[in-house]
């Protein structure tokens, strides 16, 4: 149930009012229930009564702690996409990708890096604050493909199977 058991001062004061032989078994039962969630077995009826009165408080605290733990774990697991500027920097630093894209689009590295800056500013102007890297690369490739027309050198049949 709960990772760190809590024992209220009011509980200690209430248990102190019981007969001395019930103090330790009741205290052990409360701590055991907080750690494992297993109910006590063989408690004296008076101690069982006190335990039953404290059980809803223990359960409520354990449930709240569980929700809080889940929220923390979910927040830690959330992937935060880089800002548009950071994504542009990361793309510029990816030498293998830049080489591949430069060969494919027949651009120099300087031209390609200026295109990265242009795409970053376009995305920022359109209100896109954060973007995953793979999506940034898709936008970059689409932008380059739309802004670089193939140079026509000769008849369409000489340009290859994709020429129209």
Secondary structure by P-SEA (a helix, b strand, c coil): cccbbbbbaaaaaaaaaccccaaaaaaaaaaaaaccccccccccaaaaaaaaaaaaaaaaaaaaaaaaaaaaaaaaabbbbccaaaaaaaaaaaaaaaaaaaaaacccaaaaaaaaaaaaaaaaaaccccccaaaaaaaaaaaaaaaccccccccccccccccc
